[in-house]
């Protein structure tokens, strides 16, 4: 039986295979975009000031949880997250599995001053270019979805386009692959993208394997200020939080609460 990740990646690779655009032309267009906002710097500054940075996510649904908020306004959510103290945004751009709309990322970015990660399943050089062309400041590279040569190539292209690259891992083997490819921003996803189950101990187990100089981000299953403080104490400079914030009645206050700054 195919896993969640297999199904999603197969769909994206099918789309990529049918994309007849010239990579060279896409790179040239991406090179002409306005300078990106400093994604990694924003995380480091926020972590130095508050002990940890929050990357707040905008998504309408997920394969594991179903509909979260199909009517959300990305501009409204982005402004609330910024007011609550988020350091960066993560915006889902996958339509089939996560319910994204074509202009979600641009709308969210236009409503705030925060750097924005394009959260999607990158499988081609055109995907990297598209992240830059749609206004993203960072692109997601999932190690489990990529061969080593793809990972290295996409990291090199992202760097060429001044995009930050959040390289996502799930275990020690994937972490070693990410580091060997030159990743400097590494996310540990506690959700197994094959089963979509969350292992709350995954990030802690990998924290001590992170070398100095790597900016480490914990992802998924983060719901409370205690979760955040535990991960910060383990060495994570940032946490990426989606479902908990999207489901909140007051999203700005929810971000502040995770940071321990709510009134």
C-alpha positions as CSV (number, residue, x, y, z in Angstrom):
1,X,0.0,0.0,0.0
2,X,1.4,3.5,-0.9
3,X,2.1,5.8,2.1
4,X,0.8,9.4,2.4
5,X,4.2,10.6,1.3
6,X,4.4,8.2,-1.6
7,X,1.0,9.4,-2.9
8,X,1.8,13.1,-2.5
9,X,5.2,12.8,-4.1
10,X,4.0,10.7,-7.0
11,X,1.4,13.3,-7.7
12,X,4.0,16.1,-7.7
13,X,6.4,14.2,-9.8
14,X,3.7,13.5,-12.3
15,X,3.0,17.3,-12.5
16,X,6.8,18.0,-12.8
17,X,7.2,15.5,-15.6
18,X,4.4,17.3,-17.6
19,X,5.9,20.8,-17.0
20,X,7.5,21.8,-20.3
21,X,8.9,25.1,-19.2
22,X,12.6,25.8,-19.7
23,X,14.6,25.6,-16.4
24,X,17.1,28.2,-17.7
25,X,14.3,30.7,-18.5
26,X,12.7,30.1,-15.0
27,X,16.1,30.7,-13.3
28,X,16.6,33.9,-15.3
29,X,13.2,35.1,-14.3
30,X,13.8,34.2,-10.6
31,X,17.1,36.0,-10.7
32,X,15.3,39.2,-11.5
33,X,12.9,39.1,-8.5
34,X,13.2,41.6,-5.7
35,X,15.6,40.6,-2.9
36,X,14.1,38.1,-0.4
37,X,13.5,38.8,3.2
38,X,16.1,37.3,5.5
39,X,14.5,34.0,6.7
40,X,17.4,32.5,8.7
41,X,18.5,35.9,10.1
42,X,15.0,36.5,11.4
43,X,15.0,33.1,13.2
44,X,18.4,33.8,14.8
45,X,17.4,37.3,15.9
46,X,14.1,36.1,17.4
47,X,15.8,33.2,19.1
48,X,18.5,35.5,20.6
49,X,15.8,37.8,21.9
50,X,13.2,35.4,23.1
51,X,15.0,32.1,23.5
52,X,13.2,30.5,20.5
53,X,11.6,31.6,17.3
54,X,8.2,30.6,16.0
55,X,7.5,29.9,12.4
56,X,3.7,30.1,12.2
57,X,1.9,28.1,9.4
58,X,-1.0,29.0,7.2
59,X,-2.9,26.0,5.8
60,X,-6.6,25.2,5.2
61,X,-6.5,21.4,5.5
62,X,-4.1,18.4,5.9
63,X,-4.3,14.8,4.8
64,X,-4.2,13.6,8.4
65,X,-6.5,16.1,10.1
66,X,-8.9,17.0,7.3
67,X,-10.3,20.5,7.0
68,X,-8.9,23.0,9.5
69,X,-10.3,26.3,8.2
70,X,-11.3,26.3,4.5
71,X,-12.4,29.9,4.7
72,X,-9.3,31.5,6.3
73,X,-8.0,34.8,5.0
74,X,-4.2,34.5,4.5
75,X,-3.8,38.2,5.0
76,X,-5.7,38.3,8.2
77,X,-3.9,35.2,9.6
78,X,-0.5,36.6,8.6
79,X,-1.1,39.9,10.3
80,X,-2.3,38.1,13.5
81,X,0.7,35.9,13.5
82,X,3.1,38.9,13.2
83,X,1.3,40.7,15.9
84,X,1.6,37.7,18.2
85,X,5.4,37.6,17.7
86,X,6.0,35.1,14.9
87,X,9.5,35.4,13.4
88,X,8.5,33.9,10.0
89,X,5.6,32.4,8.2
90,X,5.1,29.0,6.5
91,X,2.5,28.9,3.8
92,X,1.2,25.7,2.3
93,X,0.9,26.0,-1.5
94,X,-0.2,22.4,-2.3
95,X,-3.8,22.6,-3.7
96,X,-4.7,18.9,-4.0
97,X,-3.8,17.7,-0.6
98,X,-3.7,20.9,1.6
99,X,-6.4,23.0,0.0
100,X,-4.1,25.9,-1.0
101,X,-5.2,28.6,-3.4
102,X,-2.8,30.1,-6.0
103,X,-2.3,33.5,-4.4
104,X,-2.2,32.4,-0.7
105,X,1.5,32.9,-0.3
106,X,1.6,36.3,-2.0
107,X,-1.4,37.5,-0.1
108,X,0.0,36.4,3.3
109,X,3.4,38.0,2.5
110,X,1.9,41.2,1.4
111,X,0.0,41.6,4.7
112,X,3.1,41.5,6.9
113,X,6.8,42.1,7.0
114,X,7.8,38.5,7.9
115,X,9.9,36.2,5.7
116,X,7.9,33.4,4.2
117,X,8.6,29.7,3.6
118,X,6.9,28.1,0.7
119,X,5.7,24.8,2.3
120,X,5.3,22.3,-0.5
121,X,6.7,19.1,-1.9
122,X,9.7,20.2,-4.0
123,X,10.7,17.7,-6.6
124,X,12.2,19.7,-9.5
125,X,14.4,22.7,-10.2
126,X,11.2,24.4,-11.5
127,X,9.7,24.0,-8.1
128,X,12.6,25.9,-6.6
129,X,12.3,28.6,-9.1
130,X,8.6,28.9,-8.6
131,X,9.1,29.4,-4.9
132,X,11.2,32.5,-5.7
133,X,8.8,33.6,-8.5
134,X,5.7,33.5,-6.2
135,X,7.5,35.7,-3.6
136,X,8.8,33.1,-1.1
137,X,11.9,33.8,0.9
138,X,12.6,30.1,1.7
139,X,11.9,26.7,0.1
140,X,11.2,23.4,1.7
141,X,13.3,20.3,0.7
142,X,12.2,17.0,2.2
143,X,15.0,14.5,2.4
144,X,12.7,11.5,2.3
145,X,11.3,12.7,-1.0
146,X,14.6,13.4,-2.8
147,X,17.7,11.5,-4.1
148,X,21.0,12.8,-2.9
149,X,21.8,14.4,-6.2
150,X,18.5,16.2,-6.3
151,X,18.9,17.4,-2.7
152,X,22.4,18.8,-3.5
153,X,21.3,20.3,-6.8
154,X,18.2,22.0,-5.3
155,X,20.2,23.4,-2.4
156,X,22.7,24.8,-4.8
157,X,20.0,26.4,-6.9
158,X,18.2,27.8,-3.8
159,X,21.5,29.4,-2.7
160,X,22.0,30.8,-6.2
161,X,18.6,32.4,-6.1
162,X,19.2,33.8,-2.5
163,X,16.5,31.5,-1.2
164,X,16.9,29.9,2.3
165,X,16.3,26.2,2.2
166,X,14.7,24.4,5.1
167,X,15.9,20.8,4.8
168,X,13.4,18.5,6.5
169,X,14.5,15.2,8.1
170,X,12.8,12.5,10.2
171,X,15.6,10.3,11.5
172,X,19.4,10.0,11.9
173,X,20.0,8.6,8.4
174,X,18.1,11.6,6.8
175,X,20.0,14.0,9.0
176,X,23.3,12.7,7.9
177,X,22.2,13.0,4.3
178,X,21.0,16.6,4.8
179,X,24.3,17.6,6.5
180,X,26.4,15.9,3.8
181,X,24.5,17.9,1.1
182,X,25.4,21.1,3.0
183,X,22.2,22.0,4.8
184,X,22.6,24.8,7.2
185,X,18.9,25.1,8.2
186,X,17.5,21.7,9.3
187,X,13.9,20.9,10.3
188,X,13.1,17.8,12.3
189,X,9.6,16.8,11.5
190,X,8.1,14.8,14.3
191,X,5.3,13.7,12.0
192,X,6.1,10.6,10.0
193,X,5.1,11.6,6.5
194,X,4.6,7.9,5.7
195,X,2.0,7.3,8.4
196,X,1.3,10.9,9.5
197,X,1.6,9.8,13.1
198,X,3.5,12.2,15.5
199,X,6.4,11.0,17.7
200,X,6.9,13.7,20.3
201,X,10.4,12.3,21.2
202,X,11.8,12.4,17.6
203,X,13.1,16.0,17.8
204,X,14.7,15.5,21.2
205,X,16.5,12.3,20.0
206,X,18.0,14.1,17.1
207,X,18.9,17.4,18.8
208,X,22.2,16.2,20.2
209,X,23.3,15.1,16.7
210,X,23.0,18.7,15.3
211,X,26.4,20.2,14.7
212,X,27.3,23.7,15.8
213,X,26.4,26.3,13.2
214,X,23.2,24.5,12.0
215,X,20.0,26.3,12.7
216,X,17.6,23.7,14.0
217,X,13.8,23.8,13.7
218,X,11.4,21.4,15.4
219,X,8.2,20.7,13.5
220,X,4.8,19.1,14.1
221,X,3.1,18.0,17.3
222,X,3.9,21.3,19.1
223,X,0.9,22.5,21.1
224,X,1.9,24.1,24.4
225,X,4.4,26.5,25.9
226,X,5.9,23.5,27.7
227,X,6.5,21.8,24.3
228,X,8.2,24.9,23.0
229,X,10.4,25.4,26.1
230,X,11.4,21.7,26.1
231,X,12.5,21.9,22.5
232,X,14.4,25.2,23.1
233,X,16.2,23.6,26.0
234,X,17.2,20.7,23.8
235,X,18.9,23.1,21.4
236,X,16.2,24.1,18.9
237,X,16.4,27.7,17.8
238,X,12.9,27.6,16.2
239,X,9.6,25.7,16.2
240,X,7.2,25.4,13.3
241,X,3.6,25.3,14.4
242,X,0.5,24.9,12.2
243,X,-2.6,23.1,13.3
244,X,-2.6,24.4,16.9
245,X,-2.4,28.0,15.6
246,X,-4.9,27.6,12.7
247,X,-7.5,26.1,15.0
248,X,-7.1,28.8,17.6
249,X,-9.9,31.4,18.0
250,X,-7.2,34.1,18.6
251,X,-4.2,33.2,16.5
252,X,-2.1,36.2,17.6
253,X,-2.6,35.3,21.2
254,X,-1.9,31.7,20.5
255,X,1.6,32.6,19.1
256,X,2.3,34.9,22.0
257,X,1.2,32.1,24.4
258,X,3.7,29.7,22.8
259,X,6.4,32.3,23.4
260,X,5.3,32.9,27.0
261,X,4.5,36.5,26.2
262,X,0.7,36.5,26.3
263,X,-0.8,39.0,28.8
